[in-house]
Amino acid sequence: MTRPADDIRMLLINEVLTGYLPAIQWNEDESPFTLSGDKILLTRQSGQASDEDIRELIVECWLFSKVNATKSDLNNLFNDATAAMAYTLTNYAVGSIIGISVIEDVTGPFNTGQNRKFFRFTLRTLVNS
């Protein structure tokens, strides 16, 4: 069984964010963060059991620009983040996920140490245990 963060990341990359590279952790010394010309989608999750049958997980989605993004790149990045968040809501059940809701709208832009910018949004997912 895949993790909900993995299911959401691959759904978004396959359907909405086709030009993005997937990342499972934020380490600016490792690929894909060492590739300066590419945009990156990072998802990470945290959570707990809400009862014996269902787990509630929080999935954060972080969309990173290429290095030295222009204003036009930032506009596109924001539009991509908004489209990705909206897409998750139209796909209520994905993989092991039985429900998705947005708990934090698109926020940003934020800066990284690599001179990348990023936007993020946060989802609440319900998963059968």
Backbone as CSV, one residue per row, in Angstrom:
resi,resn,N_x,N_y,N_z,CA_x,CA_y,CA_z,C_x,C_y,C_z
1,MET,0.841,-1.172,0.000,0.000,0.000,0.000,0.892,1.243,0.000
2,THR,0.588,2.175,-0.875,1.363,3.411,-0.913,0.847,4.399,0.122
3,ARG,1.700,5.335,0.452,1.295,6.376,1.393,0.397,7.383,0.678
4,PRO,-0.557,7.985,1.367,-1.400,8.999,0.739,-0.597,10.150,0.115
5,ALA,0.482,10.567,0.748,1.306,11.633,0.164,1.857,11.210,-1.189
6,ASP,2.236,9.932,-1.319,2.734,9.418,-2.601,1.614,9.368,-3.630
7,ASP,0.427,8.926,-3.205,-0.719,8.872,-4.122,-1.057,10.259,-4.655
8,ILE,-1.082,11.245,-3.780,-1.421,12.603,-4.201,-0.332,13.176,-5.104
9,ARG,0.931,12.965,-4.727,2.037,13.481,-5.554,1.974,12.909,-6.969
10,MET,1.780,11.600,-7.101,1.771,10.997,-8.422,0.512,11.376,-9.206
11,LEU,-0.616,11.502,-8.531,-1.838,11.956,-9.204,-1.615,13.347,-9.804
12,LEU,-1.055,14.249,-9.015,-0.844,15.614,-9.493,0.193,15.676,-10.612
13,ILE,1.273,14.932,-10.492,2.301,14.942,-11.540,1.772,14.315,-12.829
14,ASN,0.982,13.269,-12.719,0.452,12.604,-13.912,-0.675,13.384,-14.580
15,GLU,-1.441,14.138,-13.810,-2.651,14.758,-14.353,-2.591,16.280,-14.480
16,VAL,-1.883,16.969,-13.603,-1.933,18.437,-13.575,-0.550,19.059,-13.737
17,LEU,0.409,18.567,-13.020,1.747,19.178,-12.949,2.757,18.342,-13.727
18,THR,2.481,18.122,-14.996,3.275,17.183,-15.790,4.732,17.600,-15.973
19,GLY,5.053,18.873,-15.808,6.434,19.319,-15.963,7.238,19.330,-14.679
20,TYR,6.683,18.801,-13.599,7.340,18.836,-12.288,8.057,17.526,-11.993
21,LEU,9.167,17.625,-11.264,9.863,16.438,-10.777,9.351,16.109,-9.375
22,PRO,9.192,14.820,-9.056,8.727,14.461,-7.709,9.867,14.495,-6.695
23,ALA,9.534,14.864,-5.460,10.501,14.821,-4.365,9.807,14.236,-3.143
24,ILE,10.527,13.402,-2.399,9.960,12.818,-1.186,10.557,13.446,0.071
25,GLN,11.612,14.250,-0.094,12.165,14.989,1.036,12.809,16.271,0.520
26,TRP,12.955,17.238,1.402,13.543,18.518,1.036,14.989,18.505,1.471
27,ASN,15.879,18.261,0.522,17.311,18.303,0.769,17.941,19.003,-0.420
28,GLU,18.376,20.229,-0.228,18.869,21.029,-1.338,20.219,20.567,-1.871
29,ASP,20.822,19.556,-1.234,22.084,19.012,-1.712,21.891,17.751,-2.549
30,GLU,20.647,17.334,-2.738,20.361,16.110,-3.483,19.366,16.386,-4.596
31,SER,19.369,15.479,-5.578,18.405,15.556,-6.674,17.000,15.369,-6.097
32,PRO,15.989,16.027,-6.588,15.948,16.889,-7.763,16.299,18.349,-7.485
33,PHE,16.612,18.696,-6.229,16.886,20.095,-5.896,18.198,20.593,-6.490
34,THR,19.093,19.697,-6.885,20.346,20.112,-7.507,20.171,20.444,-8.990
35,LEU,18.993,20.187,-9.546,18.703,20.487,-10.949,18.058,21.870,-11.012
36,SER,18.823,22.871,-11.383,18.369,24.253,-11.242,17.263,24.658,-12.209
37,GLY,17.121,23.976,-13.337,16.138,24.392,-14.327,14.791,23.721,-14.214
38,ASP,14.578,22.932,-13.186,13.345,22.153,-13.074,12.479,22.586,-11.909
39,LYS,11.169,22.453,-12.100,10.202,22.699,-11.029,9.997,21.379,-10.286
40,ILE,9.655,21.476,-9.005,9.599,20.299,-8.134,8.294,20.300,-7.351
41,LEU,7.715,19.112,-7.189,6.570,18.920,-6.300,6.996,18.006,-5.157
42,LEU,6.919,18.531,-3.945,7.220,17.773,-2.732,5.923,17.576,-1.964
43,THR,5.653,16.361,-1.531,4.524,16.119,-0.630,5.060,15.416,0.608
44,ARG,4.493,15.767,1.745,4.856,15.076,2.980,3.617,14.964,3.839
45,GLN,3.617,13.958,4.688,2.419,13.694,5.477,2.740,13.500,6.934
46,SER,1.725,13.769,7.751,1.763,13.477,9.177,0.358,13.061,9.544
47,GLY,0.205,12.330,10.620,-1.152,11.947,10.962,-1.237,10.998,12.123
48,GLN,-2.477,10.594,12.384,-2.765,9.721,13.521,-4.085,9.006,13.273
49,ALA,-4.309,7.970,14.037,-5.582,7.264,13.953,-6.663,8.117,14.592
50,SER,-7.785,8.269,13.886,-8.895,9.014,14.487,-9.899,8.057,15.117
51,ASP,-9.910,6.831,14.681,-10.614,5.739,15.352,-9.958,4.443,14.869
52,GLU,-10.509,3.294,15.215,-9.825,2.044,14.872,-9.899,1.699,13.398
53,ASP,-10.781,2.320,12.626,-10.929,1.997,11.213,-10.378,3.056,10.269
54,ILE,-10.286,4.288,10.713,-9.913,5.383,9.824,-8.770,6.186,10.431
55,ARG,-7.807,6.522,9.575,-6.706,7.398,9.974,-6.880,8.737,9.289
56,GLU,-6.626,9.795,10.013,-6.637,11.141,9.453,-5.193,11.564,9.233
57,LEU,-4.865,11.919,8.007,-3.510,12.330,7.677,-3.529,13.731,7.077
58,ILE,-2.521,14.493,7.404,-2.328,15.812,6.827,-1.260,15.669,5.745
59,VAL,-1.584,16.120,4.547,-0.635,16.062,3.433,-0.359,17.489,2.984
60,GLU,0.904,17.881,3.081,1.334,19.194,2.610,1.889,19.039,1.204
61,CYS,1.490,19.917,0.310,1.968,19.925,-1.071,2.756,21.202,-1.295
62,TRP,4.005,21.060,-1.690,4.910,22.193,-1.878,5.332,22.207,-3.344
63,LEU,5.080,23.301,-4.043,5.473,23.459,-5.438,6.630,24.447,-5.505
64,PHE,7.787,23.967,-5.970,9.000,24.771,-6.034,9.254,25.228,-7.465
65,SER,9.689,26.481,-7.600,10.060,27.024,-8.906,11.442,26.512,-9.294
66,LYS,11.812,26.796,-10.530,13.205,26.597,-10.908,14.031,27.669,-10.198
67,VAL,15.340,27.530,-10.201,16.216,28.507,-9.562,16.119,29.837,-10.310
68,ASN,16.144,30.936,-9.557,16.089,32.301,-10.101,14.819,32.554,-10.910
69,ALA,13.684,32.222,-10.342,12.404,32.399,-11.020,12.104,33.873,-11.271
70,THR,11.511,34.139,-12.427,11.081,35.488,-12.781,9.662,35.712,-12.253
71,LYS,9.157,36.947,-12.396,7.773,37.213,-11.995,6.801,36.365,-12.795
72,SER,7.077,36.178,-14.061,6.222,35.331,-14.899,6.229,33.887,-14.388
73,ASP,7.416,33.395,-14.009,7.522,32.044,-13.441,6.696,31.938,-12.161
74,LEU,6.743,32.992,-11.327,5.975,32.982,-10.077,4.475,32.974,-10.340
75,ASN,4.037,33.738,-11.319,2.611,33.717,-11.682,2.193,32.319,-12.118
76,ASN,3.021,31.686,-12.949,2.718,30.325,-13.399,2.736,29.337,-12.243
77,LEU,3.680,29.498,-11.330,3.771,28.618,-10.169,2.519,28.740,-9.295
78,PHE,2.073,29.973,-9.068,0.848,30.186,-8.290,-0.356,29.553,-8.998
79,ASN,-0.462,29.761,-10.300,-1.564,29.159,-11.059,-1.513,27.640,-10.996
80,ASP,-0.310,27.065,-11.069,-0.163,25.609,-10.957,-0.610,25.126,-9.583
81,ALA,-0.210,25.842,-8.527,-0.592,25.447,-7.165,-2.104,25.494,-6.995
82,THR,-2.736,26.540,-7.509,-4.186,26.683,-7.414,-4.891,25.576,-8.188
83,ALA,-4.398,25.273,-9.391,-4.997,24.209,-10.208,-4.816,22.841,-9.548
84,ALA,-3.650,22.599,-8.965,-3.393,21.317,-8.304,-4.310,21.129,-7.096
85,MET,-4.464,22.182,-6.308,-5.343,22.093,-5.145,-6.784,21.821,-5.588
86,ALA,-7.251,22.523,-6.601,-8.616,22.317,-7.105,-8.785,20.896,-7.642
87,TYR,-7.764,20.372,-8.300,-7.851,19.021,-8.864,-8.004,17.964,-7.765
88,THR,-7.308,18.157,-6.650,-7.427,17.173,-5.569,-8.861,17.094,-5.052
89,LEU,-9.563,18.213,-5.089,-10.942,18.229,-4.590,-11.916,17.550,-5.544
90,THR,-11.555,17.432,-6.811,-12.422,16.735,-7.768,-12.130,15.240,-7.794
91,ASN,-11.093,14.819,-7.088,-10.708,13.408,-6.996,-10.717,13.007,-5.531
92,TYR,-11.912,12.886,-5.002,-12.126,12.681,-3.574,-11.497,11.384,-3.065
93,ALA,-11.524,10.332,-3.855,-10.961,9.038,-3.450,-9.813,8.692,-4.397
94,VAL,-8.602,8.602,-3.862,-7.406,8.305,-4.641,-6.609,7.248,-3.898
95,GLY,-6.330,6.120,-4.548,-5.565,5.070,-3.888,-6.252,4.639,-2.602
96,SER,-5.538,4.731,-1.484,-6.086,4.328,-0.189,-6.900,5.440,0.475
97,ILE,-6.950,6.609,-0.144,-7.636,7.761,0.441,-9.133,7.661,0.191
98,ILE,-9.929,7.844,1.247,-11.385,7.801,1.090,-12.017,9.178,1.208
99,GLY,-11.221,10.211,1.414,-11.751,11.568,1.481,-10.649,12.600,1.560
100,ILE,-10.841,13.736,0.865,-9.863,14.828,0.856,-10.592,16.139,1.098
101,SER,-10.011,16.993,1.923,-10.511,18.366,2.067,-9.307,19.298,2.234
102,VAL,-9.479,20.542,1.849,-8.418,21.544,1.967,-8.514,22.173,3.350
103,ILE,-7.400,22.197,4.078,-7.401,22.869,5.378,-6.537,24.127,5.367
104,GLU,-5.685,24.275,4.348,-4.936,25.513,4.165,-4.838,25.783,2.676
105,ASP,-5.360,26.935,2.281,-5.340,27.341,0.885,-3.899,27.609,0.446
106,VAL,-3.727,27.905,-0.822,-2.400,28.195,-1.360,-1.816,29.414,-0.632
107,THR,-0.606,29.252,-0.100,0.105,30.331,0.575,1.489,30.488,-0.052
108,GLY,2.065,31.667,0.083,3.387,31.927,-0.468,3.349,33.209,-1.280
109,PRO,4.411,33.516,-1.963,5.600,32.691,-2.165,6.578,32.799,-0.989
110,PHE,7.293,31.725,-0.796,8.348,31.644,0.214,9.672,31.430,-0.517
111,ASN,10.780,31.691,0.148,12.113,31.532,-0.440,12.826,30.327,0.139
112,THR,13.724,29.750,-0.655,14.601,28.690,-0.167,16.033,29.209,-0.167
113,GLY,16.940,28.427,0.382,18.350,28.787,0.374,18.966,28.733,-1.009
114,GLN,18.306,28.089,-1.953,18.820,27.956,-3.313,18.319,29.052,-4.247
115,ASN,17.650,30.018,-3.738,17.025,31.053,-4.551,15.892,30.483,-5.408
116,ARG,15.205,29.503,-4.861,13.960,29.022,-5.436,12.825,29.686,-4.662
117,LYS,11.660,29.738,-5.260,10.445,30.187,-4.583,9.530,28.976,-4.471
118,PHE,8.605,29.008,-3.491,7.617,27.937,-3.448,6.304,28.433,-2.888
119,PHE,5.247,27.756,-3.319,3.907,27.913,-2.779,3.534,26.577,-2.162
120,ARG,2.609,26.594,-1.209,2.168,25.330,-0.609,0.682,25.405,-0.287
121,PHE,0.091,24.219,-0.177,-1.274,24.084,0.328,-1.335,22.801,1.124
122,THR,-2.335,22.707,1.997,-2.415,21.571,2.914,-3.775,20.902,2.795
123,LEU,-3.740,19.566,2.751,-4.943,18.759,2.629,-5.138,17.904,3.869
124,ARG,-6.378,17.623,4.189,-6.734,16.639,5.220,-7.267,15.434,4.471
125,THR,-6.685,14.272,4.732,-7.134,13.052,4.054,-7.614,12.034,5.090
126,LEU,-8.579,11.239,4.693,-9.049,10.117,5.500,-8.671,8.831,4.787
127,VAL,-8.134,7.887,5.545,-7.611,6.650,4.977,-8.112,5.482,5.804
128,ASN,-8.541,4.416,5.116,-8.906,3.199,5.843,-7.652,2.613,6.482
129,SER,-7.743,2.250,7.746,-6.591,1.665,8.466,-6.355,0.240,8.023
